[in-house]
Amino acid sequence: MLTDVVDPRKRRGVRHRLAVVLAIALAATLAGARSFTAIAEWATDVPAGALVRLGVVRRPPSESTIRRVLQRLPGDVFDEKISAWMWLRTSTISGRRVIAFDGKTVKGAKDTAGKLVHLLSGLCQRSKAVLAQVAVGAKTNEIPVLAALLGTLDITNAVITADAMHCQRDTAQIIRDRGGHYILTVKANQPTLSKRLKSLPWKDIPSMSVTRERGHGRQDTPGERQSR
């Protein structure tokens, strides 16, 4: 998969193949590295046998090489390749893929303008694998970005979940048109819909599934929260 990523560098003077630099960066990040320096230090300290398996022929790339390569690499293009690989490692819940979309500002990561990077990601609820991810630009928001991300995945018969920001007619229609199903949070951003939902006879609807969770010093049973 890494060999399919287009190298942004010129061929002249290249000592380490792009796939090798990316493999080292991925392995080091999985091992806990959180900076270019930490990635380079990991490559220096790791056993020689591991470096050979990652494609290193002589010596590992330096910190400056790793930094220049990763800074020049188009993030969205790389995410697309990773997502395609991760899709093959997803599993289903009751026969369906369940994909949760959520936005998050990445602490410590900044774009070329010095602003914090905000990502919108689609997470497989069963395997916890990120299946799709893209940066949300400063001049847009998550709503149109979600529509674009949905176009990169096969969501036939899948269940898509998202927060109240994405409770939009257009978003719901895109999911239905592509053969998927949706569970969207309804809050005050949709006052008419929220009022209609609150008027439904929820107390008369039997629970078809009950789960119990323990955390934060208490045991919680969804469905009992409203009566507490």
C-alpha positions in Angstrom: 0.0 0.0 0.0 2.8 2.4 0.9 4.5 1.9 -2.5 1.3 3.3 -4.2 1.8 6.7 -2.5 3.3 9.2 -5.0 6.6 10.6 -3.9 6.5 14.5 -3.9 10.3 14.7 -4.1 12.5 14.9 -7.2 14.4 11.7 -8.0 17.8 13.3 -7.9 19.5 12.9 -4.5 16.9 10.6 -3.0 18.6 8.1 -0.7 15.6 6.5 1.0 12.5 5.4 -0.9 9.2 7.1 0.2 7.7 3.7 1.3 10.6 3.2 3.6 10.3 6.6 5.3 6.5 6.1 5.7 7.0 2.6 7.1 9.4 3.9 9.7 7.1 6.8 10.6 4.2 4.5 11.0 6.1 2.0 13.1 7.6 4.7 15.3 4.2 6.4 15.8 2.7 3.0 16.8 5.5 2.7 19.3 4.7 6.0 20.9 6.7 8.6 18.9 5.0 12.0 18.7 7.6 14.1 16.9 10.0 14.0 14.0 12.9 13.8 16.4 11.2 10.9 18.3 10.7 9.0 15.0 14.3 9.4 14.0 15.5 8.3 17.5 13.3 5.2 17.2 14.8 4.3 13.9 18.3 4.7 15.4 17.5 2.5 18.4 15.5 -0.2 16.8 17.2 -3.6 16.1 18.8 -3.9 12.7 16.5 -6.9 11.8 13.4 -4.7 12.2 14.9 -2.0 9.9 15.6 -4.6 7.2 11.9 -5.7 7.4 11.0 -2.0 6.9 13.1 -1.7 3.8 16.2 0.0 5.2 19.3 -1.1 3.3 22.2 0.7 5.1 21.4 3.4 7.6 17.9 4.8 8.6 16.9 8.2 7.3 17.8 11.2 9.4 15.4 13.5 11.3 15.7 16.2 8.6 14.8 13.7 5.9 11.8 12.3 7.8 10.6 15.9 8.5 11.0 17.1 5.0 9.2 14.1 3.5 6.3 14.1 5.8 5.8 17.9 5.6 5.7 17.7 1.8 3.4 14.7 1.6 -0.3 15.7 0.9 -2.1 14.6 4.1 -5.5 13.9 2.5 -3.9 11.7 -0.2 -2.0 9.7 2.4 -5.2 9.3 4.5 -7.0 8.0 1.5 -4.4 5.2 1.0 -4.4 4.3 4.7 -8.3 4.3 4.8 -8.5 1.9 1.8 -6.2 -0.5 3.7 -8.1 -0.1 6.9 -11.4 -0.8 5.2 -10.2 -4.4 4.6 -9.8 -4.8 8.3 -13.3 -3.8 9.4 -16.0 -6.1 10.8 -19.7 -5.9 11.2 -22.2 -5.6 14.0 -25.3 -7.8 13.4 -24.4 -8.1 9.8 -23.9 -4.3 9.2 -20.9 -2.0 9.2 -21.5 0.8 11.7 -19.4 3.9 11.0 -19.3 6.9 13.4 -18.3 10.3 12.0 -16.9 12.8 14.4 -14.7 16.0 14.2 -11.7 16.6 16.4 -9.1 19.4 16.7 -5.6 17.8 16.9 -3.6 19.2 19.7 0.0 20.1 18.8 -0.6 19.9 15.0 -0.7 23.1 13.0 -1.2 23.8 9.3 1.1 26.1 7.2 -0.8 29.1 8.5 -0.1 28.2 12.0 -3.7 27.2 12.9 -4.6 24.0 14.7 -5.7 21.1 12.4 -9.3 20.0 12.6 -10.1 16.5 11.3 -13.3 14.8 10.4 -13.0 11.0 10.7 -15.2 8.0 10.2 -14.6 5.2 12.7 -15.6 1.6 12.5 -17.6 0.9 15.7 -16.5 -2.7 15.8 -12.8 -2.6 15.1 -12.2 1.1 16.1 -10.3 1.5 12.8 -10.4 5.0 11.1 -11.9 4.3 7.7 -11.9 7.8 6.3 -10.3 11.1 7.4 -9.9 14.5 6.0 -8.8 17.9 7.2 -11.6 20.5 7.6 -10.4 23.8 6.1 -10.7 27.2 7.8 -13.1 28.4 5.1 -15.6 25.5 5.4 -17.2 23.3 8.1 -17.8 19.6 8.7 -21.2 19.4 6.9 -19.9 19.5 3.2 -16.8 17.6 4.2 -18.9 14.7 5.5 -20.7 14.6 2.2 -17.4 14.3 0.4 -16.1 11.6 2.8 -19.3 9.5 2.3 -18.5 9.5 -1.4 -15.2 7.7 -0.7 -16.8 4.7 1.1 -19.1 1.9 0.2 -21.9 2.5 2.7 -24.4 0.1 1.2 -26.4 -1.4 4.1 -24.1 0.4 6.6 -25.3 2.5 9.5 -23.9 6.0 9.7 -23.9 7.9 13.0 -23.1 11.6 13.5 -23.7 14.4 16.0 -26.3 17.1 15.9 -24.3 19.3 13.4 -25.0 16.7 10.7 -28.7 16.4 11.3 -29.4 17.8 7.8 -31.8 16.8 5.1 -29.2 16.8 2.4 -26.8 14.6 4.5 -29.6 12.1 5.3 -30.6 12.0 1.6 -27.0 11.4 0.5 -26.8 8.4 2.9 -30.1 7.0 1.7 -29.2 7.5 -2.0 -26.0 5.5 -1.4 -27.9 2.6 0.2 -27.0 3.4 3.8 -29.0 4.1 7.0 -28.4 6.9 9.5 -28.7 7.6 13.2 -28.3 11.4 13.7 -28.5 13.3 17.0 -31.3 15.8 17.2 -30.9 18.9 19.3 -32.0 22.6 19.4 -30.5 23.1 15.9 -33.6 21.4 14.6 -36.3 22.8 16.9 -39.3 21.6 14.9 -38.0 18.1 14.5 -36.9 18.0 18.2 -40.4 19.1 19.3 -42.1 16.4 17.2 -39.7 13.7 18.5 -40.4 14.7 22.2 -44.1 14.4 21.6 -43.8 10.7 20.6 -45.0 8.1 23.2 -41.5 7.0 24.2 -42.7 5.4 27.5 -45.0 3.0 25.6 -42.1 1.7 23.4 -40.6 -1.5 24.7 -36.8 -1.8 24.9 -35.5 -4.3 22.3 -31.9 -4.2 23.6 -30.4 -3.3 26.9 -26.7 -2.8 27.6 -25.0 -2.0 30.9 -21.8 0.0 31.2 -19.5 0.7 34.1 -17.4 3.9 34.2 -16.7 7.0 36.1 -17.6 5.3 39.4 -21.1 4.3 38.4 -23.0 1.6 36.5 -25.1 3.0 33.7 -28.0 1.3 31.8 -29.0 3.2 28.7 -32.8 3.6 28.6 -33.0 4.2 32.4 -31.3 7.6 32.3 -34.5 9.6 31.7 -36.3 8.0 34.7 -33.4 8.8 37.1 
